[in-house]
């Protein structure tokens, strides 16, 4: 199973438990390894995320993962807040942070570049528009491999 399919399966499986604990499931990262894979769950809430909240979600997620057994072999489960430099996983995250600066890595180059840093100016029709060095660049969401907010000081 491809990593993106595995993430979708895990998201569907874990979403109800995360929400039952009072958190938003911000996103998942899964890093398959030969000896020990890593599953990272990002949670968020308007009140913030505490160590106790992470522990609660970790306990619930562990129970589900132990019963459903969707990950072959050993794995390490990590639960945390997305942090100041939060990763952006879905289009709604980009819409939520219009006006904020992001750092992007693309699947394939656009204008000879795979990395961009700029402010999100618009999100529409599965396209994220950035203002990069004074120039507007439209990037199809499907071409974004990884994106993180750039914290403003």
Phi and psi in radians as a Rosetta constraint file:
Dihedral C 1 N 2 CA 2 C 2 CIRCULARHARMONIC -1.123 0.35
Dihedral N 2 CA 2 C 2 N 3 CIRCULARHARMONIC 2.674 0.35
Dihedral C 2 N 3 CA 3 C 3 CIRCULARHARMONIC -1.009 0.35
Dihedral N 3 CA 3 C 3 N 4 CIRCULARHARMONIC -0.728 0.35
Dihedral C 3 N 4 CA 4 C 4 CIRCULARHARMONIC -1.117 0.35
Dihedral N 4 CA 4 C 4 N 5 CIRCULARHARMONIC -0.647 0.35
Dihedral C 4 N 5 CA 5 C 5 CIRCULARHARMONIC -1.191 0.35
Dihedral N 5 CA 5 C 5 N 6 CIRCULARHARMONIC -0.692 0.35
Dihedral C 5 N 6 CA 6 C 6 CIRCULARHARMONIC -1.093 0.35
Dihedral N 6 CA 6 C 6 N 7 CIRCULARHARMONIC -0.744 0.35
Dihedral C 6 N 7 CA 7 C 7 CIRCULARHARMONIC -1.096 0.35
Dihedral N 7 CA 7 C 7 N 8 CIRCULARHARMONIC -0.736 0.35
Dihedral C 7 N 8 CA 8 C 8 CIRCULARHARMONIC -1.096 0.35
Dihedral N 8 CA 8 C 8 N 9 CIRCULARHARMONIC -0.758 0.35
Dihedral C 8 N 9 CA 9 C 9 CIRCULARHARMONIC -1.079 0.35
Dihedral N 9 CA 9 C 9 N 10 CIRCULARHARMONIC -0.809 0.35
Dihedral C 9 N 10 CA 10 C 10 CIRCULARHARMONIC -1.143 0.35
Dihedral N 10 CA 10 C 10 N 11 CIRCULARHARMONIC -0.680 0.35
Dihedral C 10 N 11 CA 11 C 11 CIRCULARHARMONIC -1.062 0.35
Dihedral N 11 CA 11 C 11 N 12 CIRCULARHARMONIC -0.848 0.35
Dihedral C 11 N 12 CA 12 C 12 CIRCULARHARMONIC -1.050 0.35
Dihedral N 12 CA 12 C 12 N 13 CIRCULARHARMONIC -0.687 0.35
Dihedral C 12 N 13 CA 13 C 13 CIRCULARHARMONIC -1.220 0.35
Dihedral N 13 CA 13 C 13 N 14 CIRCULARHARMONIC -0.702 0.35
Dihedral C 13 N 14 CA 14 C 14 CIRCULARHARMONIC -1.671 0.35
Dihedral N 14 CA 14 C 14 N 15 CIRCULARHARMONIC -0.334 0.35
Dihedral C 14 N 15 CA 15 C 15 CIRCULARHARMONIC -0.922 0.35
Dihedral N 15 CA 15 C 15 N 16 CIRCULARHARMONIC -0.870 0.35
Dihedral C 15 N 16 CA 16 C 16 CIRCULARHARMONIC -1.050 0.35
Dihedral N 16 CA 16 C 16 N 17 CIRCULARHARMONIC -0.655 0.35
Dihedral C 16 N 17 CA 17 C 17 CIRCULARHARMONIC -1.195 0.35
Dihedral N 17 CA 17 C 17 N 18 CIRCULARHARMONIC -0.721 0.35
Dihedral C 17 N 18 CA 18 C 18 CIRCULARHARMONIC -1.120 0.35
Dihedral N 18 CA 18 C 18 N 19 CIRCULARHARMONIC -0.790 0.35
Dihedral C 18 N 19 CA 19 C 19 CIRCULARHARMONIC -1.141 0.35
Dihedral N 19 CA 19 C 19 N 20 CIRCULARHARMONIC -0.632 0.35
Dihedral C 19 N 20 CA 20 C 20 CIRCULARHARMONIC -1.125 0.35
Dihedral N 20 CA 20 C 20 N 21 CIRCULARHARMONIC -0.452 0.35
Dihedral C 20 N 21 CA 21 C 21 CIRCULARHARMONIC -1.452 0.35
Dihedral N 21 CA 21 C 21 N 22 CIRCULARHARMONIC -0.037 0.35
Dihedral C 21 N 22 CA 22 C 22 CIRCULARHARMONIC 1.593 0.35
Dihedral N 22 CA 22 C 22 N 23 CIRCULARHARMONIC 0.356 0.35
Dihedral C 22 N 23 CA 23 C 23 CIRCULARHARMONIC -2.143 0.35
Dihedral N 23 CA 23 C 23 N 24 CIRCULARHARMONIC 2.794 0.35
Dihedral C 23 N 24 CA 24 C 24 CIRCULARHARMONIC -1.594 0.35
Dihedral N 24 CA 24 C 24 N 25 CIRCULARHARMONIC 2.340 0.35
Dihedral C 24 N 25 CA 25 C 25 CIRCULARHARMONIC -1.405 0.35
Dihedral N 25 CA 25 C 25 N 26 CIRCULARHARMONIC 1.776 0.35
Dihedral C 25 N 26 CA 26 C 26 CIRCULARHARMONIC -1.244 0.35
Dihedral N 26 CA 26 C 26 N 27 CIRCULARHARMONIC -0.683 0.35
Dihedral C 26 N 27 CA 27 C 27 CIRCULARHARMONIC 2.969 0.35
Dihedral N 27 CA 27 C 27 N 28 CIRCULARHARMONIC 2.991 0.35
Dihedral C 27 N 28 CA 28 C 28 CIRCULARHARMONIC -2.233 0.35
Dihedral N 28 CA 28 C 28 N 29 CIRCULARHARMONIC 2.595 0.35
Dihedral C 28 N 29 CA 29 C 29 CIRCULARHARMONIC -2.218 0.35
Dihedral N 29 CA 29 C 29 N 30 CIRCULARHARMONIC 2.394 0.35
Dihedral C 29 N 30 CA 30 C 30 CIRCULARHARMONIC -2.264 0.35
Dihedral N 30 CA 30 C 30 N 31 CIRCULARHARMONIC 2.175 0.35
Dihedral C 30 N 31 CA 31 C 31 CIRCULARHARMONIC -2.075 0.35
Dihedral N 31 CA 31 C 31 N 32 CIRCULARHARMONIC 1.670 0.35
Dihedral C 31 N 32 CA 32 C 32 CIRCULARHARMONIC -1.239 0.35
Dihedral N 32 CA 32 C 32 N 33 CIRCULARHARMONIC 2.338 0.35
Dihedral C 32 N 33 CA 33 C 33 CIRCULARHARMONIC -2.311 0.35
Dihedral N 33 CA 33 C 33 N 34 CIRCULARHARMONIC 2.793 0.35
Dihedral C 33 N 34 CA 34 C 34 CIRCULARHARMONIC -1.126 0.35
Dihedral N 34 CA 34 C 34 N 35 CIRCULARHARMONIC -0.758 0.35
Dihedral C 34 N 35 CA 35 C 35 CIRCULARHARMONIC -1.684 0.35
Dihedral N 35 CA 35 C 35 N 36 CIRCULARHARMONIC -0.809 0.35
Dihedral C 35 N 36 CA 36 C 36 CIRCULARHARMONIC -2.567 0.35
Dihedral N 36 CA 36 C 36 N 37 CIRCULARHARMONIC 1.959 0.35
Dihedral C 36 N 37 CA 37 C 37 CIRCULARHARMONIC -1.352 0.35
Dihedral N 37 CA 37 C 37 N 38 CIRCULARHARMONIC 2.869 0.35
Dihedral C 37 N 38 CA 38 C 38 CIRCULARHARMONIC -2.177 0.35
Dihedral N 38 CA 38 C 38 N 39 CIRCULARHARMONIC 2.237 0.35
Dihedral C 38 N 39 CA 39 C 39 CIRCULARHARMONIC -1.995 0.35
Dihedral N 39 CA 39 C 39 N 40 CIRCULARHARMONIC 2.040 0.35
Dihedral C 39 N 40 CA 40 C 40 CIRCULARHARMONIC -1.934 0.35
Dihedral N 40 CA 40 C 40 N 41 CIRCULARHARMONIC 2.161 0.35
Dihedral C 40 N 41 CA 41 C 41 CIRCULARHARMONIC -1.916 0.35
Dihedral N 41 CA 41 C 41 N 42 CIRCULARHARMONIC 2.169 0.35
Dihedral C 41 N 42 CA 42 C 42 CIRCULARHARMONIC -1.779 0.35
Dihedral N 42 CA 42 C 42 N 43 CIRCULARHARMONIC 2.238 0.35
Dihedral C 42 N 43 CA 43 C 43 CIRCULARHARMONIC -2.132 0.35
Dihedral N 43 CA 43 C 43 N 44 CIRCULARHARMONIC 2.722 0.35
Dihedral C 43 N 44 CA 44 C 44 CIRCULARHARMONIC -2.600 0.35
Dihedral N 44 CA 44 C 44 N 45 CIRCULARHARMONIC 2.807 0.35
Dihedral C 44 N 45 CA 45 C 45 CIRCULARHARMONIC -2.796 0.35
Dihedral N 45 CA 45 C 45 N 46 CIRCULARHARMONIC 2.747 0.35
Dihedral C 45 N 46 CA 46 C 46 CIRCULARHARMONIC -1.035 0.35
Dihedral N 46 CA 46 C 46 N 47 CIRCULARHARMONIC -0.501 0.35
Dihedral C 46 N 47 CA 47 C 47 CIRCULARHARMONIC -1.472 0.35
Dihedral N 47 CA 47 C 47 N 48 CIRCULARHARMONIC -0.099 0.35
Dihedral C 47 N 48 CA 48 C 48 CIRCULARHARMONIC 1.669 0.35
Dihedral N 48 CA 48 C 48 N 49 CIRCULARHARMONIC 3.133 0.35
Dihedral C 48 N 49 CA 49 C 49 CIRCULARHARMONIC -2.136 0.35
Dihedral N 49 CA 49 C 49 N 50 CIRCULARHARMONIC 2.271 0.35
Dihedral C 49 N 50 CA 50 C 50 CIRCULARHARMONIC -1.904 0.35
Dihedral N 50 CA 50 C 50 N 51 CIRCULARHARMONIC 2.940 0.35
Dihedral C 50 N 51 CA 51 C 51 CIRCULARHARMONIC -1.060 0.35
Dihedral N 51 CA 51 C 51 N 52 CIRCULARHARMONIC -0.674 0.35
Dihedral C 51 N 52 CA 52 C 52 CIRCULARHARMONIC -1.114 0.35
Dihedral N 52 CA 52 C 52 N 53 CIRCULARHARMONIC -0.699 0.35
Dihedral C 52 N 53 CA 53 C 53 CIRCULARHARMONIC -1.108 0.35
Dihedral N 53 CA 53 C 53 N 54 CIRCULARHARMONIC -0.763 0.35
Dihedral C 53 N 54 CA 54 C 54 CIRCULARHARMONIC -1.087 0.35
Dihedral N 54 CA 54 C 54 N 55 CIRCULARHARMONIC -0.718 0.35
Dihedral C 54 N 55 CA 55 C 55 CIRCULARHARMONIC -1.101 0.35
Dihedral N 55 CA 55 C 55 N 56 CIRCULARHARMONIC -0.747 0.35
Dihedral C 55 N 56 CA 56 C 56 CIRCULARHARMONIC -1.072 0.35
Dihedral N 56 CA 56 C 56 N 57 CIRCULARHARMONIC -0.821 0.35
Dihedral C 56 N 57 CA 57 C 57 CIRCULARHARMONIC -1.156 0.35
Dihedral N 57 CA 57 C 57 N 58 CIRCULARHARMONIC -0.706 0.35
Dihedral C 57 N 58 CA 58 C 58 CIRCULARHARMONIC -1.041 0.35
Dihedral N 58 CA 58 C 58 N 59 CIRCULARHARMONIC -0.759 0.35
Dihedral C 58 N 59 CA 59 C 59 CIRCULARHARMONIC -1.089 0.35
Dihedral N 59 CA 59 C 59 N 60 CIRCULARHARMONIC -0.811 0.35
Dihedral C 59 N 60 CA 60 C 60 CIRCULARHARMONIC -1.133 0.35
Dihedral N 60 CA 60 C 60 N 61 CIRCULARHARMONIC -0.790 0.35
Dihedral C 60 N 61 CA 61 C 61 CIRCULARHARMONIC -1.124 0.35
Dihedral N 61 CA 61 C 61 N 62 CIRCULARHARMONIC -0.713 0.35
Dihedral C 61 N 62 CA 62 C 62 CIRCULARHARMONIC -1.033 0.35
Dihedral N 62 CA 62 C 62 N 63 CIRCULARHARMONIC -0.744 0.35
Dihedral C 62 N 63 CA 63 C 63 CIRCULARHARMONIC -1.051 0.35
Dihedral N 63 CA 63 C 63 N 64 CIRCULARHARMONIC -0.784 0.35
Dihedral C 63 N 64 CA 64 C 64 CIRCULARHARMONIC -1.151 0.35
Dihedral N 64 CA 64 C 64 N 65 CIRCULARHARMONIC -0.785 0.35
Dihedral C 64 N 65 CA 65 C 65 CIRCULARHARMONIC -1.150 0.35
Dihedral N 65 CA 65 C 65 N 66 CIRCULARHARMONIC -0.604 0.35
Dihedral C 65 N 66 CA 66 C 66 CIRCULARHARMONIC -1.156 0.35
Dihedral N 66 CA 66 C 66 N 67 CIRCULARHARMONIC -0.680 0.35
Dihedral C 66 N 67 CA 67 C 67 CIRCULARHARMONIC -1.329 0.35
Dihedral N 67 CA 67 C 67 N 68 CIRCULARHARMONIC -0.857 0.35
Dihedral C 67 N 68 CA 68 C 68 CIRCULARHARMONIC -1.344 0.35
Dihedral N 68 CA 68 C 68 N 69 CIRCULARHARMONIC -0.511 0.35
Dihedral C 68 N 69 CA 69 C 69 CIRCULARHARMONIC 0.879 0.35
Dihedral N 69 CA 69 C 69 N 70 CIRCULARHARMONIC 0.968 0.35
Dihedral C 69 N 70 CA 70 C 70 CIRCULARHARMONIC -1.441 0.35
Dihedral N 70 CA 70 C 70 N 71 CIRCULARHARMONIC -0.146 0.35
Dihedral C 70 N 71 CA 71 C 71 CIRCULARHARMONIC -2.004 0.35
Dihedral N 71 CA 71 C 71 N 72 CIRCULARHARMONIC 2.083 0.35
Dihedral C 71 N 72 CA 72 C 72 CIRCULARHARMONIC -1.254 0.35
Dihedral N 72 CA 72 C 72 N 73 CIRCULARHARMONIC 2.404 0.35
Dihedral C 72 N 73 CA 73 C 73 CIRCULARHARMONIC 1.341 0.35
Dihedral N 73 CA 73 C 73 N 74 CIRCULARHARMONIC -2.917 0.35
Dihedral C 73 N 74 CA 74 C 74 CIRCULARHARMONIC -1.359 0.35
Dihedral N 74 CA 74 C 74 N 75 CIRCULARHARMONIC 2.620 0.35
Dihedral C 74 N 75 CA 75 C 75 CIRCULARHARMONIC -2.614 0.35
Dihedral N 75 CA 75 C 75 N 76 CIRCULARHARMONIC 2.767 0.35
Dihedral C 75 N 76 CA 76 C 76 CIRCULARHARMONIC -1.944 0.35
Dihedral N 76 CA 76 C 76 N 77 CIRCULARHARMONIC 2.279 0.35
Dihedral C 76 N 77 CA 77 C 77 CIRCULARHARMONIC -1.762 0.35
Dihedral N 77 CA 77 C 77 N 78 CIRCULARHARMONIC 2.216 0.35
Dihedral C 77 N 78 CA 78 C 78 CIRCULARHARMONIC -2.140 0.35
Dihedral N 78 CA 78 C 78 N 79 CIRCULARHARMONIC 2.356 0.35
Dihedral C 78 N 79 CA 79 C 79 CIRCULARHARMONIC -2.205 0.35
Dihedral N 79 CA 79 C 79 N 80 CIRCULARHARMONIC 2.240 0.35
Dihedral C 79 N 80 CA 80 C 80 CIRCULARHARMONIC -2.699 0.35
Dihedral N 80 CA 80 C 80 N 81 CIRCULARHARMONIC 2.991 0.35
Dihedral C 80 N 81 CA 81 C 81 CIRCULARHARMONIC -1.338 0.35
Dihedral N 81 CA 81 C 81 N 82 CIRCULARHARMONIC 2.784 0.35
Dihedral C 81 N 82 CA 82 C 82 CIRCULARHARMONIC -1.239 0.35
Dihedral N 82 CA 82 C 82 N 83 CIRCULARHARMONIC -0.298 0.35
Dihedral C 82 N 83 CA 83 C 83 CIRCULARHARMONIC 1.343 0.35
Dihedral N 83 CA 83 C 83 N 84 CIRCULARHARMONIC -3.125 0.35
Dihedral C 83 N 84 CA 84 C 84 CIRCULARHARMONIC -1.177 0.35
Dihedral N 84 CA 84 C 84 N 85 CIRCULARHARMONIC -0.631 0.35
Dihedral C 84 N 85 CA 85 C 85 CIRCULARHARMONIC -1.730 0.35
Dihedral N 85 CA 85 C 85 N 86 CIRCULARHARMONIC 0.755 0.35
Dihedral C 85 N 86 CA 86 C 86 CIRCULARHARMONIC -0.925 0.35
Dihedral N 86 CA 86 C 86 N 87 CIRCULARHARMONIC 2.439 0.35
Dihedral C 86 N 87 CA 87 C 87 CIRCULARHARMONIC -1.256 0.35
Dihedral N 87 CA 87 C 87 N 88 CIRCULARHARMONIC 2.609 0.35
Dihedral C 87 N 88 CA 88 C 88 CIRCULARHARMONIC -1.898 0.35
Dihedral N 88 CA 88 C 88 N 89 CIRCULARHARMONIC 2.160 0.35
Dihedral C 88 N 89 CA 89 C 89 CIRCULARHARMONIC -1.865 0.35
Dihedral N 89 CA 89 C 89 N 90 CIRCULARHARMONIC -0.623 0.35
Dihedral C 89 N 90 CA 90 C 90 CIRCULARHARMONIC -2.240 0.35
Dihedral N 90 CA 90 C 90 N 91 CIRCULARHARMONIC 2.828 0.35
Dihedral C 90 N 91 CA 91 C 91 CIRCULARHARMONIC -0.968 0.35
Dihedral N 91 CA 91 C 91 N 92 CIRCULARHARMONIC -0.626 0.35
Dihedral C 91 N 92 CA 92 C 92 CIRCULARHARMONIC -1.038 0.35
Dihedral N 92 CA 92 C 92 N 93 CIRCULARHARMONIC -0.553 0.35
Dihedral C 92 N 93 CA 93 C 93 CIRCULARHARMONIC -1.139 0.35
Dihedral N 93 CA 93 C 93 N 94 CIRCULARHARMONIC -0.720 0.35
Dihedral C 93 N 94 CA 94 C 94 CIRCULARHARMONIC -1.145 0.35
Dihedral N 94 CA 94 C 94 N 95 CIRCULARHARMONIC -0.725 0.35
Dihedral C 94 N 95 CA 95 C 95 CIRCULARHARMONIC -1.101 0.35
Dihedral N 95 CA 95 C 95 N 96 CIRCULARHARMONIC -0.689 0.35
Dihedral C 95 N 96 CA 96 C 96 CIRCULARHARMONIC -1.110 0.35
Dihedral N 96 CA 96 C 96 N 97 CIRCULARHARMONIC -0.495 0.35
Dihedral C 96 N 97 CA 97 C 97 CIRCULARHARMONIC -1.989 0.35
Dihedral N 97 CA 97 C 97 N 98 CIRCULARHARMONIC 0.518 0.35
Dihedral C 97 N 98 CA 98 C 98 CIRCULARHARMONIC -1.015 0.35
Dihedral N 98 CA 98 C 98 N 99 CIRCULARHARMONIC 2.317 0.35
Dihedral C 98 N 99 CA 99 C 99 CIRCULARHARMONIC 1.721 0.35
Dihedral N 99 CA 99 C 99 N 100 CIRCULARHARMONIC -0.273 0.35
Dihedral C 99 N 100 CA 100 C 100 CIRCULARHARMONIC -1.598 0.35
Dihedral N 100 CA 100 C 100 N 101 CIRCULARHARMONIC 2.724 0.35
Dihedral C 100 N 101 CA 101 C 101 CIRCULARHARMONIC -1.529 0.35
Dihedral N 101 CA 101 C 101 N 102 CIRCULARHARMONIC 2.424 0.35
Dihedral C 101 N 102 CA 102 C 102 CIRCULARHARMONIC -2.299 0.35
Dihedral N 102 CA 102 C 102 N 103 CIRCULARHARMONIC 2.763 0.35
Dihedral C 102 N 103 CA 103 C 103 CIRCULARHARMONIC -2.031 0.35
Dihedral N 103 CA 103 C 103 N 104 CIRCULARHARMONIC 2.198 0.35
Dihedral C 103 N 104 CA 104 C 104 CIRCULARHARMONIC -2.100 0.35
Dihedral N 104 CA 104 C 104 N 105 CIRCULARHARMONIC 2.555 0.35
Dihedral C 104 N 105 CA 105 C 105 CIRCULARHARMONIC -2.135 0.35
Dihedral N 105 CA 105 C 105 N 106 CIRCULARHARMONIC 2.279 0.35
Dihedral C 105 N 106 CA 106 C 106 CIRCULARHARMONIC -1.732 0.35
Dihedral N 106 CA 106 C 106 N 107 CIRCULARHARMONIC 2.776 0.35
Dihedral C 106 N 107 CA 107 C 107 CIRCULARHARMONIC -1.192 0.35
Dihedral N 107 CA 107 C 107 N 108 CIRCULARHARMONIC -0.771 0.35
Dihedral C 107 N 108 CA 108 C 108 CIRCULARHARMONIC -2.355 0.35
Dihedral N 108 CA 108 C 108 N 109 CIRCULARHARMONIC 2.657 0.35
Dihedral C 108 N 109 CA 109 C 109 CIRCULARHARMONIC -1.107 0.35
Dihedral N 109 CA 109 C 109 N 110 CIRCULARHARMONIC 2.540 0.35
Dihedral C 109 N 110 CA 110 C 110 CIRCULARHARMONIC -2.144 0.35
Dihedral N 110 CA 110 C 110 N 111 CIRCULARHARMONIC 2.239 0.35
Dihedral C 110 N 111 CA 111 C 111 CIRCULARHARMONIC 0.941 0.35
Dihedral N 111 CA 111 C 111 N 112 CIRCULARHARMONIC 0.620 0.35
Dihedral C 111 N 112 CA 112 C 112 CIRCULARHARMONIC 1.354 0.35
Dihedral N 112 CA 112 C 112 N 113 CIRCULARHARMONIC 0.136 0.35
Dihedral C 112 N 113 CA 113 C 113 CIRCULARHARMONIC -2.201 0.35
Dihedral N 113 CA 113 C 113 N 114 CIRCULARHARMONIC 2.529 0.35
Dihedral C 113 N 114 CA 114 C 114 CIRCULARHARMONIC -1.888 0.35
Dihedral N 114 CA 114 C 114 N 115 CIRCULARHARMONIC -0.245 0.35
Dihedral C 114 N 115 CA 115 C 115 CIRCULARHARMONIC -2.095 0.35
Dihedral N 115 CA 115 C 115 N 116 CIRCULARHARMONIC 2.361 0.35
Dihedral C 115 N 116 CA 116 C 116 CIRCULARHARMONIC -2.395 0.35
Dihedral N 116 CA 116 C 116 N 117 CIRCULARHARMONIC 2.594 0.35
Dihedral C 116 N 117 CA 117 C 117 CIRCULARHARMONIC -2.370 0.35
Dihedral N 117 CA 117 C 117 N 118 CIRCULARHARMONIC 2.127 0.35
Dihedral C 117 N 118 CA 118 C 118 CIRCULARHARMONIC -3.035 0.35
Dihedral N 118 CA 118 C 118 N 119 CIRCULARHARMONIC 3.113 0.35
Dihedral C 118 N 119 CA 119 C 119 CIRCULARHARMONIC -1.549 0.35
Dihedral N 119 CA 119 C 119 N 120 CIRCULARHARMONIC 2.403 0.35
Dihedral C 119 N 120 CA 120 C 120 CIRCULARHARMONIC -1.272 0.35
Dihedral N 120 CA 120 C 120 N 121 CIRCULARHARMONIC 2.127 0.35
Dihedral C 120 N 121 CA 121 C 121 CIRCULARHARMONIC -1.831 0.35
Dihedral N 121 CA 121 C 121 N 122 CIRCULARHARMONIC -0.462 0.35
Dihedral C 121 N 122 CA 122 C 122 CIRCULARHARMONIC -2.844 0.35
Dihedral N 122 CA 122 C 122 N 123 CIRCULARHARMONIC 2.701 0.35
Dihedral C 122 N 123 CA 123 C 123 CIRCULARHARMONIC -2.422 0.35
Dihedral N 123 CA 123 C 123 N 124 CIRCULARHARMONIC 2.061 0.35
Dihedral C 123 N 124 CA 124 C 124 CIRCULARHARMONIC -2.775 0.35
Dihedral N 124 CA 124 C 124 N 125 CIRCULARHARMONIC 2.539 0.35
Dihedral C 124 N 125 CA 125 C 125 CIRCULARHARMONIC 0.888 0.35
Dihedral N 125 CA 125 C 125 N 126 CIRCULARHARMONIC 0.789 0.35
Dihedral C 125 N 126 CA 126 C 126 CIRCULARHARMONIC 1.057 0.35
Dihedral N 126 CA 126 C 126 N 127 CIRCULARHARMONIC 0.492 0.35
Dihedral C 126 N 127 CA 127 C 127 CIRCULARHARMONIC -2.224 0.35
Dihedral N 127 CA 127 C 127 N 128 CIRCULARHARMONIC 2.335 0.35
Dihedral C 127 N 128 CA 128 C 128 CIRCULARHARMONIC -1.836 0.35
Dihedral N 128 CA 128 C 128 N 129 CIRCULARHARMONIC 2.195 0.35
Dihedral C 128 N 129 CA 129 C 129 CIRCULARHARMONIC -1.808 0.35
Dihedral N 129 CA 129 C 129 N 130 CIRCULARHARMONIC 2.254 0.35
Dihedral C 129 N 130 CA 130 C 130 CIRCULARHARMONIC -2.042 0.35
Dihedral N 130 CA 130 C 130 N 131 CIRCULARHARMONIC 2.610 0.35
Dihedral C 130 N 131 CA 131 C 131 CIRCULARHARMONIC -1.780 0.35
Dihedral N 131 CA 131 C 131 N 132 CIRCULARHARMONIC 1.868 0.35
Dihedral C 131 N 132 CA 132 C 132 CIRCULARHARMONIC -2.035 0.35
Dihedral N 132 CA 132 C 132 N 133 CIRCULARHARMONIC 2.012 0.35
Dihedral C 132 N 133 CA 133 C 133 CIRCULARHARMONIC 0.881 0.35
Dihedral N 133 CA 133 C 133 N 134 CIRCULARHARMONIC 0.761 0.35
Dihedral C 133 N 134 CA 134 C 134 CIRCULARHARMONIC 1.412 0.35
Dihedral N 134 CA 134 C 134 N 135 CIRCULARHARMONIC 0.036 0.35
Dihedral C 134 N 135 CA 135 C 135 CIRCULARHARMONIC -2.076 0.35
Dihedral N 135 CA 135 C 135 N 136 CIRCULARHARMONIC 2.328 0.35
Dihedral C 135 N 136 CA 136 C 136 CIRCULARHARMONIC -1.374 0.35
Dihedral N 136 CA 136 C 136 N 137 CIRCULARHARMONIC 2.264 0.35
Dihedral C 136 N 137 CA 137 C 137 CIRCULARHARMONIC -2.225 0.35
Dihedral N 137 CA 137 C 137 N 138 CIRCULARHARMONIC 2.243 0.35
Dihedral C 137 N 138 CA 138 C 138 CIRCULARHARMONIC -1.731 0.35
Dihedral N 138 CA 138 C 138 N 139 CIRCULARHARMONIC 2.207 0.35
Dihedral C 138 N 139 CA 139 C 139 CIRCULARHARMONIC -2.153 0.35
Dihedral N 139 CA 139 C 139 N 140 CIRCULARHARMONIC 2.097 0.35
Dihedral C 139 N 140 CA 140 C 140 CIRCULARHARMONIC -1.075 0.35
Dihedral N 140 CA 140 C 140 N 141 CIRCULARHARMONIC 2.346 0.35
Dihedral C 140 N 141 CA 141 C 141 CIRCULARHARMONIC -0.958 0.35
Dihedral N 141 CA 141 C 141 N 142 CIRCULARHARMONIC -0.650 0.35
Dihedral C 141 N 142 CA 142 C 142 CIRCULARHARMONIC -1.112 0.35
Dihedral N 142 CA 142 C 142 N 143 CIRCULARHARMONIC -0.307 0.35
Dihedral C 142 N 143 CA 143 C 143 CIRCULARHARMONIC -1.597 0.35
Dihedral N 143 CA 143 C 143 N 144 CIRCULARHARMONIC -0.092 0.35
Dihedral C 143 N 144 CA 144 C 144 CIRCULARHARMONIC -1.510 0.35
Dihedral N 144 CA 144 C 144 N 145 CIRCULARHARMONIC 2.068 0.35
Dihedral C 144 N 145 CA 145 C 145 CIRCULARHARMONIC -1.488 0.35
Dihedral N 145 CA 145 C 145 N 146 CIRCULARHARMONIC -0.762 0.35
Dihedral C 145 N 146 CA 146 C 146 CIRCULARHARMONIC -2.669 0.35
Dihedral N 146 CA 146 C 146 N 147 CIRCULARHARMONIC 2.474 0.35
Dihedral C 146 N 147 CA 147 C 147 CIRCULARHARMONIC -2.542 0.35
Dihedral N 147 CA 147 C 147 N 148 CIRCULARHARMONIC 2.476 0.35
Dihedral C 147 N 148 CA 148 C 148 CIRCULARHARMONIC -2.404 0.35
Dihedral N 148 CA 148 C 148 N 149 CIRCULARHARMONIC 2.549 0.35
Dihedral C 148 N 149 CA 149 C 149 CIRCULARHARMONIC -1.158 0.35
Dihedral N 149 CA 149 C 149 N 150 CIRCULARHARMONIC 2.575 0.35
Dihedral C 149 N 150 CA 150 C 150 CIRCULARHARMONIC -1.774 0.35
Dihedral N 150 CA 150 C 150 N 151 CIRCULARHARMONIC 1.997 0.35
Dihedral C 150 N 151 CA 151 C 151 CIRCULARHARMONIC -1.057 0.35
Dihedral N 151 CA 151 C 151 N 152 CIRCULARHARMONIC 2.398 0.35
Dihedral C 151 N 152 CA 152 C 152 CIRCULARHARMONIC -1.694 0.35
Dihedral N 152 CA 152 C 152 N 153 CIRCULARHARMONIC 2.388 0.35
